[in-house]
């Protein structure tokens, strides 16, 4: 029961996150692909762990892929766009 609820909740929240990412892309005039890598990696972490649970992947492989996605996402945070009005330099 709980895994099913967690799966449905993750899918719903991922849908909201993707929708928000696309709205942000439309609002900003110049969106580099590098600025989207962090968001995509964090969404893929949830998908990988969910697939690992439901399909029975070995824990080492899902953990290694999760750590790799975290490292890639952390590296590409330098390309995230910062609102200049909120954070003046």
KEKE-20559 format. One record per atom (N, C-alpha, C): residue number from 1; residue in one letter; x, y, z. Coordinates in pm, whole numbers, plus 50000, padded with zeros to 5 digits. Example, Ala and Ser with C-alpha at 12.3 -4.5 7.8 and 13.67 -1.06 7.14 Angstrom:
+-----+-----+-------+-------+-------+
:   n : res :     u :     v :     w :
+-----+-----+-------+-------+-------+
:   1 :   A : 51319 : 49431 : 50780 :
:   1 :   A : 51230 : 49550 : 50780 :
:   1 :   A : 51320 : 49670 : 50780 :
:   2 :   S : 51285 : 49775 : 50708 :
:   2 :   S : 51367 : 49894 : 50714 :
:   2 :   S : 51290 : 50003 : 50787 :
+-----+-----+-------+-------+-------+
This chain:
+-----+-----+-------+-------+-------+
:   n : res :     u :     v :     w :
+-----+-----+-------+-------+-------+
:   1 :   X : 50082 : 49881 : 50000 :
:   1 :   X : 50000 : 50000 : 50000 :
:   1 :   X : 50087 : 50126 : 50000 :
:   2 :   X : 50185 : 50133 : 50094 :
:   2 :   X : 50269 : 50252 : 50101 :
:   2 :   X : 50357 : 50271 : 49977 :
:   3 :   X : 50415 : 50167 : 49921 :
:   3 :   X : 50494 : 50189 : 49799 :
:   3 :   X : 50410 : 50244 : 49684 :
:   4 :   X : 50285 : 50200 : 49675 :
:   4 :   X : 50198 : 50251 : 49569 :
:   4 :   X : 50167 : 50398 : 49590 :
:   5 :   X : 50139 : 50435 : 49714 :
:   5 :   X : 50112 : 50576 : 49746 :
:   5 :   X : 50235 : 50661 : 49718 :
:   6 :   X : 50352 : 50612 : 49757 :
:   6 :   X : 50476 : 50686 : 49733 :
:   6 :   X : 50503 : 50702 : 49584 :
:   7 :   X : 50472 : 50599 : 49506 :
:   7 :   X : 50493 : 50606 : 49362 :
:   7 :   X : 50402 : 50709 : 49297 :
:   8 :   X : 50276 : 50705 : 49334 :
:   8 :   X : 50180 : 50801 : 49278 :
:   8 :   X : 50217 : 50943 : 49318 :
:   9 :   X : 50257 : 50962 : 49444 :
:   9 :   X : 50296 : 51094 : 49491 :
:   9 :   X : 50420 : 51144 : 49418 :
:  10 :   X : 50517 : 51056 : 49397 :
:  10 :   X : 50637 : 51096 : 49324 :
:  10 :   X : 50605 : 51134 : 49180 :
:  11 :   X : 50520 : 51060 : 49115 :
:  11 :   X : 50483 : 51092 : 48977 :
:  11 :   X : 50408 : 51224 : 48967 :
:  12 :   X : 50319 : 51250 : 49061 :
:  12 :   X : 50245 : 51376 : 49061 :
:  12 :   X : 50339 : 51493 : 49085 :
:  13 :   X : 50426 : 51481 : 49185 :
:  13 :   X : 50519 : 51589 : 49215 :
:  13 :   X : 50620 : 51610 : 49103 :
:  14 :   X : 50661 : 51504 : 49037 :
:  14 :   X : 50751 : 51518 : 48923 :
:  14 :   X : 50682 : 51591 : 48808 :
:  15 :   X : 50555 : 51563 : 48788 :
:  15 :   X : 50479 : 51635 : 48685 :
:  15 :   X : 50471 : 51784 : 48715 :
:  16 :   X : 50447 : 51820 : 48842 :
:  16 :   X : 50445 : 51961 : 48879 :
:  16 :   X : 50582 : 52026 : 48860 :
:  17 :   X : 50689 : 51953 : 48893 :
:  17 :   X : 50824 : 52007 : 48879 :
:  17 :   X : 50858 : 52031 : 48732 :
:  18 :   X : 50823 : 51937 : 48646 :
:  18 :   X : 50850 : 51953 : 48503 :
:  18 :   X : 50769 : 52070 : 48447 :
:  19 :   X : 50646 : 52083 : 48491 :
:  19 :   X : 50562 : 52195 : 48448 :
:  19 :   X : 50625 : 52328 : 48489 :
:  20 :   X : 50675 : 52336 : 48612 :
:  20 :   X : 50737 : 52459 : 48659 :
:  20 :   X : 50866 : 52489 : 48582 :
:  21 :   X : 50942 : 52387 : 48550 :
:  21 :   X : 51066 : 52406 : 48474 :
:  21 :   X : 51033 : 52462 : 48336 :
:  22 :   X : 50931 : 52409 : 48270 :
:  22 :   X : 50894 : 52459 : 48137 :
:  22 :   X : 50841 : 52601 : 48144 :
:  23 :   X : 50767 : 52637 : 48250 :
:  23 :   X : 50720 : 52775 : 48264 :
:  23 :   X : 50837 : 52870 : 48283 :
:  24 :   X : 50937 : 52829 : 48363 :
:  24 :   X : 51055 : 52912 : 48383 :
:  24 :   X : 51133 : 52928 : 48253 :
:  25 :   X : 51139 : 52821 : 48173 :
:  25 :   X : 51209 : 52829 : 48045 :
:  25 :   X : 51143 : 52931 : 47953 :
:  26 :   X : 51010 : 52936 : 47954 :
:  26 :   X : 50939 : 53030 : 47868 :
:  26 :   X : 50954 : 53173 : 47916 :
:  27 :   X : 50969 : 53195 : 48048 :
:  27 :   X : 50982 : 53330 : 48103 :
:  27 :   X : 51119 : 53390 : 48075 :
:  28 :   X : 51222 : 53311 : 48080 :
:  28 :   X : 51357 : 53363 : 48058 :
:  28 :   X : 51388 : 53362 : 47909 :
:  29 :   X : 51441 : 53471 : 47857 :
:  29 :   X : 51464 : 53480 : 47713 :
:  29 :   X : 51573 : 53387 : 47662 :
:  30 :   X : 51684 : 53377 : 47733 :
:  30 :   X : 51796 : 53294 : 47687 :
:  30 :   X : 51822 : 53186 : 47790 :
:  31 :   X : 51779 : 53065 : 47760 :
:  31 :   X : 51800 : 52954 : 47853 :
:  31 :   X : 51905 : 52861 : 47793 :
:  32 :   X : 52016 : 52850 : 47862 :
:  32 :   X : 52121 : 52757 : 47819 :
:  32 :   X : 52083 : 52616 : 47861 :
:  33 :   X : 52121 : 52518 : 47783 :
:  33 :   X : 52093 : 52379 : 47824 :
:  33 :   X : 52163 : 52342 : 47955 :
:  34 :   X : 52276 : 52406 : 47983 :
:  34 :   X : 52349 : 52375 : 48106 :
:  34 :   X : 52268 : 52411 : 48230 :
:  35 :   X : 52182 : 52511 : 48220 :
:  35 :   X : 52104 : 52552 : 48336 :
:  35 :   X : 51993 : 52453 : 48370 :
:  36 :   X : 51961 : 52364 : 48278 :
:  36 :   X : 51857 : 52265 : 48303 :
:  36 :   X : 51911 : 52132 : 48354 :
:  37 :   X : 52041 : 52112 : 48348 :
:  37 :   X : 52099 : 51983 : 48383 :
:  37 :   X : 52075 : 51949 : 48530 :
:  38 :   X : 52086 : 52047 : 48619 :
:  38 :   X : 52067 : 52021 : 48762 :
:  38 :   X : 51925 : 51973 : 48789 :
:  39 :   X : 51826 : 52041 : 48733 :
:  39 :   X : 51687 : 52001 : 48754 :
:  39 :   X : 51659 : 51863 : 48696 :
:  40 :   X : 51713 : 51837 : 48579 :
:  40 :   X : 51691 : 51708 : 48515 :
:  40 :   X : 51757 : 51596 : 48596 :
:  41 :   X : 51878 : 51621 : 48648 :
:  41 :   X : 51946 : 51519 : 48728 :
:  41 :   X : 51868 : 51488 : 48855 :
:  42 :   X : 51816 : 51591 : 48921 :
:  42 :   X : 51742 : 51567 : 49045 :
:  42 :   X : 51611 : 51495 : 49018 :
:  43 :   X : 51547 : 51522 : 48906 :
:  43 :   X : 51427 : 51447 : 48870 :
:  43 :   X : 51460 : 51302 : 48835 :
:  44 :   X : 51572 : 51282 : 48767 :
:  44 :   X : 51613 : 51146 : 48731 :
:  44 :   X : 51651 : 51062 : 48853 :
:  45 :   X : 51696 : 51126 : 48960 :
:  45 :   X : 51728 : 51052 : 49082 :
:  45 :   X : 51602 : 50983 : 49134 :
:  46 :   X : 51491 : 51054 : 49136 :
:  46 :   X : 51366 : 50994 : 49180 :
:  46 :   X : 51320 : 50883 : 49088 :
:  47 :   X : 51336 : 50903 : 48959 :
:  47 :   X : 51294 : 50802 : 48861 :
:  47 :   X : 51381 : 50677 : 48873 :
:  48 :   X : 51512 : 50696 : 48890 :
:  48 :   X : 51603 : 50581 : 48901 :
:  48 :   X : 51572 : 50500 : 49026 :
:  49 :   X : 51552 : 50568 : 49137 :
:  49 :   X : 51524 : 50496 : 49261 :
:  49 :   X : 51388 : 50427 : 49256 :
:  50 :   X : 51292 : 50490 : 49193 :
:  50 :   X : 51160 : 50428 : 49178 :
:  50 :   X : 51168 : 50305 : 49087 :
:  51 :   X : 51240 : 50317 : 48976 :
:  51 :   X : 51258 : 50203 : 48887 :
:  51 :   X : 51337 : 50093 : 48955 :
:  52 :   X : 51435 : 50131 : 49034 :
:  52 :   X : 51513 : 50031 : 49107 :
:  52 :   X : 51428 : 49955 : 49206 :
:  53 :   X : 51334 : 50024 : 49267 :
:  53 :   X : 51246 : 49957 : 49364 :
:  53 :   X : 51149 : 49862 : 49293 :
:  54 :   X : 51080 : 49914 : 49191 :
:  54 :   X : 50975 : 49834 : 49128 :
:  54 :   X : 51030 : 49724 : 49038 :
:  55 :   X : 51144 : 49746 : 48974 :
:  55 :   X : 51198 : 49646 : 48882 :
:  55 :   X : 51303 : 49557 : 48946 :
:  56 :   X : 51339 : 49585 : 49070 :
:  56 :   X : 51429 : 49498 : 49143 :
:  56 :   X : 51575 : 49510 : 49100 :
:  57 :   X : 51618 : 49630 : 49062 :
:  57 :   X : 51760 : 49648 : 49029 :
:  57 :   X : 51843 : 49627 : 49155 :
:  58 :   X : 51967 : 49583 : 49139 :
:  58 :   X : 52055 : 49570 : 49256 :
:  58 :   X : 52079 : 49707 : 49321 :
:  59 :   X : 52091 : 49707 : 49451 :
:  59 :   X : 52108 : 49831 : 49525 :
:  59 :   X : 52235 : 49906 : 49491 :
:  60 :   X : 52340 : 49833 : 49458 :
:  60 :   X : 52467 : 49898 : 49427 :
:  60 :   X : 52456 : 49979 : 49298 :
:  61 :   X : 52387 : 49926 : 49199 :
:  61 :   X : 52376 : 49996 : 49072 :
:  61 :   X : 52290 : 50121 : 49085 :
:  62 :   X : 52180 : 50113 : 49157 :
:  62 :   X : 52095 : 50232 : 49173 :
:  62 :   X : 52166 : 50335 : 49260 :
:  63 :   X : 52240 : 50290 : 49361 :
:  63 :   X : 52312 : 50385 : 49445 :
:  63 :   X : 52424 : 50452 : 49367 :
:  64 :   X : 52495 : 50377 : 49284 :
:  64 :   X : 52602 : 50436 : 49204 :
:  64 :   X : 52547 : 50537 : 49104 :
:  65 :   X : 52435 : 50504 : 49042 :
:  65 :   X : 52374 : 50598 : 48948 :
:  65 :   X : 52320 : 50722 : 49021 :
:  66 :   X : 52267 : 50703 : 49141 :
:  66 :   X : 52219 : 50817 : 49219 :
:  66 :   X : 52334 : 50910 : 49257 :
:  67 :   X : 52444 : 50853 : 49300 :
:  67 :   X : 52560 : 50935 : 49337 :
:  67 :   X : 52616 : 51007 : 49214 :
:  68 :   X : 52620 : 50939 : 49102 :
:  68 :   X : 52669 : 51002 : 48978 :
:  68 :   X : 52578 : 51119 : 48938 :
:  69 :   X : 52446 : 51099 : 48948 :
:  69 :   X : 52354 : 51208 : 48915 :
:  69 :   X : 52366 : 51324 : 49013 :
:  70 :   X : 52389 : 51295 : 49140 :
:  70 :   X : 52410 : 51401 : 49238 :
:  70 :   X : 52535 : 51482 : 49208 :
:  71 :   X : 52642 : 51414 : 49171 :
:  71 :   X : 52767 : 51484 : 49139 :
:  71 :   X : 52750 : 51569 : 49014 :
:  72 :   X : 52685 : 51516 : 48912 :
:  72 :   X : 52662 : 51593 : 48789 :
:  72 :   X : 52572 : 51713 : 48819 :
:  73 :   X : 52466 : 51691 : 48895 :
:  73 :   X : 52376 : 51801 : 48931 :
:  73 :   X : 52445 : 51907 : 49013 :
:  74 :   X : 52531 : 51866 : 49106 :
:  74 :   X : 52605 : 51963 : 49187 :
:  74 :   X : 52703 : 52043 : 49102 :
:  75 :   X : 52765 : 51978 : 49006 :
:  75 :   X : 52860 : 52048 : 48920 :
:  75 :   X : 52790 : 52155 : 48837 :
:  76 :   X : 52674 : 52124 : 48784 :
:  76 :   X : 52606 : 52217 : 48695 :
:  76 :   X : 52524 : 52322 : 48768 :
:  77 :   X : 52530 : 52328 : 48902 :
:  77 :   X : 52461 : 52437 : 48973 :
:  77 :   X : 52524 : 52572 : 48943 :
:  78 :   X : 52646 : 52573 : 48896 :
:  78 :   X : 52710 : 52700 : 48862 :
:  78 :   X : 52641 : 52768 : 48744 :
:  79 :   X : 52566 : 52693 : 48665 :
:  79 :   X : 52499 : 52750 : 48549 :
:  79 :   X : 52355 : 52789 : 48576 :
:  80 :   X : 52307 : 52769 : 48699 :
:  80 :   X : 52170 : 52808 : 48730 :
:  80 :   X : 52155 : 52958 : 48719 :
:  81 :   X : 52041 : 53003 : 48674 :
:  81 :   X : 52018 : 53145 : 48658 :
:  81 :   X : 51970 : 53203 : 48790 :
:  82 :   X : 52029 : 53316 : 48828 :
:  82 :   X : 51994 : 53382 : 48953 :
:  82 :   X : 51922 : 53510 : 48919 :
:  83 :   X : 51815 : 53536 : 48990 :
:  83 :   X : 51739 : 53660 : 48969 :
:  83 :   X : 51821 : 53777 : 49023 :
:  84 :   X : 51856 : 53870 : 48938 :
:  84 :   X : 51940 : 53982 : 48975 :
:  84 :   X : 51875 : 54078 : 49073 :
:  85 :   X : 51741 : 54088 : 49072 :
:  85 :   X : 51672 : 54180 : 49162 :
:  85 :   X : 51677 : 54129 : 49306 :
:  86 :   X : 51674 : 53999 : 49325 :
:  86 :   X : 51676 : 53943 : 49459 :
:  86 :   X : 51816 : 53939 : 49517 :
:  87 :   X : 51915 : 53913 : 49432 :
:  87 :   X : 52052 : 53894 : 49479 :
:  87 :   X : 52146 : 53988 : 49405 :
:  88 :   X : 52153 : 54115 : 49450 :
:  88 :   X : 52245 : 54208 : 49381 :
:  88 :   X : 52389 : 54173 : 49412 :
:  89 :   X : 52476 : 54201 : 49314 :
:  89 :   X : 52618 : 54168 : 49333 :
:  89 :   X : 52692 : 54283 : 49392 :
+-----+-----+-------+-------+-------+
